[in-house]
Amino acid sequence: MKATLNPLLFAKAIADDTRQKIMSECCCCTLSVNEIVEKIGLSQPTISHHLAILREAGLMDIREEGKQTFYTLNQERVAFCCGQLMIKFAPEEKATQVMLNVV
């Protein structure tokens, strides 16, 4: 089930430095929570909190294997949300028009 665009959730999700680091680490690969903890250097509860916000915004794809959960950035969702923000807040910009012509 794809979440509908909620600009507030999207903005909240990408506004935090830790969440941006998590998004970068999970951009092109799938990582377990423990792997994310190792890469970011924060506690497991802190990483889990930030992952919950990213999941709520629909920005992470999740795969469960036994007791472990693996995360990867939903790049399509990131692109869609950014495009929707461009349409809403910068409809007359050349970049927005180019994007609309491509889509």
C-alpha positions in Angstrom: 0.0 0.0 0.0 1.5 3.3 -1.1 0.9 6.3 1.3 -0.5 9.4 -0.3 1.6 12.4 -0.4 1.6 14.2 3.0 3.9 17.2 2.6 4.2 17.6 6.3 5.4 14.0 6.8 7.7 14.2 3.9 9.2 17.5 5.1 9.6 16.2 8.7 11.2 13.1 7.4 13.9 14.8 5.3 14.5 17.8 7.7 16.6 15.9 10.2 20.3 15.3 9.7 20.2 11.7 11.1 17.4 10.8 8.8 19.3 12.2 5.9 22.3 10.1 6.8 20.0 7.0 7.1 18.5 7.8 3.6 22.0 8.1 2.2 23.2 4.8 3.6 20.1 3.0 2.4 20.0 4.7 -1.0 21.3 1.9 -3.2 21.5 -1.0 -0.9 19.5 -3.0 1.7 20.6 -2.8 5.3 19.5 -4.3 8.6 18.9 -2.0 11.6 22.2 -3.2 13.1 24.1 -2.4 10.0 22.5 1.1 10.0 23.5 1.5 13.7 27.1 0.6 12.8 27.3 3.0 9.9 25.6 6.0 11.6 27.1 5.4 15.0 24.0 6.0 17.1 22.0 3.7 19.4 19.6 1.1 18.1 16.6 2.8 19.7 17.5 6.2 18.2 17.9 4.6 14.7 14.6 2.7 15.1 12.9 6.0 16.0 14.2 7.7 12.9 13.3 4.7 10.7 9.7 4.8 12.0 9.4 8.4 10.8 10.9 7.5 7.4 8.5 4.6 7.1 5.5 6.7 8.1 6.4 9.1 5.2 6.6 6.1 2.8 10.3 6.7 2.2 11.7 3.3 3.2 11.0 -0.1 1.7 11.0 -2.9 4.3 11.8 -6.6 4.0 11.4 -8.8 7.0 13.5 -12.0 7.4 12.8 -13.8 10.7 13.5 -11.4 13.5 15.5 -9.0 11.3 14.1 -6.1 9.3 15.9 -4.8 6.3 15.5 -1.3 4.9 16.2 0.4 1.5 15.4 3.9 0.4 12.3 4.1 -1.8 13.9 6.3 -4.5 10.7 6.4 -6.5 8.8 7.8 -3.6 11.5 10.5 -2.9 11.3 11.6 -6.6 7.5 11.6 -6.5 7.3 13.7 -3.4 9.9 16.2 -4.7 8.0 16.5 -7.9 4.7 17.1 -6.1 6.4 19.8 -4.1 7.7 21.4 -7.3 4.2 21.4 -8.8 2.6 22.8 -5.7 5.2 25.5 -4.8 7.1 26.3 -8.0 4.6 25.6 -10.9 6.0 28.3 -13.1 9.7 27.3 -12.8 11.4 26.0 -15.9 12.6 22.9 -14.0 9.0 22.0 -13.0 7.8 22.4 -16.6 10.7 20.2 -17.8 9.8 17.6 -15.2 6.1 17.7 -16.2 7.0 17.2 -19.9 9.1 14.1 -19.0 6.4 12.6 -16.9 
